[in-house]
Amino acid sequence: MILMIHIAFGVICLLLGILAMSAKKRRGSHTKWGEVYHASYVGVFITAIILSILRWEEIAYLFYVALFSYSFAIYGYLAGKRRWKNWIYHHIRGMLGSYIGAVTALLVNIGDMLPLLNKLPTLWFWFLPTIVGVPIASIVAKKYRRGKKENFNL
């Protein structure tokens, strides 16, 4: 049952992350989808911790992936809520970092079942989202640095 809840929260995260990323960066859709994304990430985090403790010998790595990935989510979320200095930069990097973590977890678990990706060595599932996602996150974060994008009205 916990695994099903974990999977449901994970699917919500992956879908709503795309919606939040594609929405205009202002109050409204972006913040609404972002709030639900964060709430579902909390669900993923809690269920991942429970699952990893229950089956530590088999999936201890899940504990560390969850902790690392959610740390990005809470970092990005708090940057947006607390409006730190240069908050947009921190918000984007944190939220995209958390999304990279979610995609990594997905690939580690089902990558060998996906066409084309199943031809890669399993170790690639751990690194491919980071290899692709970090440059994208850096480009997007630089685009929205303070003063460079006026329509970012959260």
Secondary structure, 3 states (H helix, E strand, C coil): CHHHHHHHHHHHHHHHHHHHHHCCCECCHHHHHHHHHHHHHHHHHHHHHHHHHHCHHHHHHHHHHHHHHHHHHHHHHHHHHHCCCCHHHHHHHHHHHHHHHHHHHHHHHHHHHCCCHHHCCCHHHHHHHHHHHHHHHHHHHHHCCCCCCCCCEC
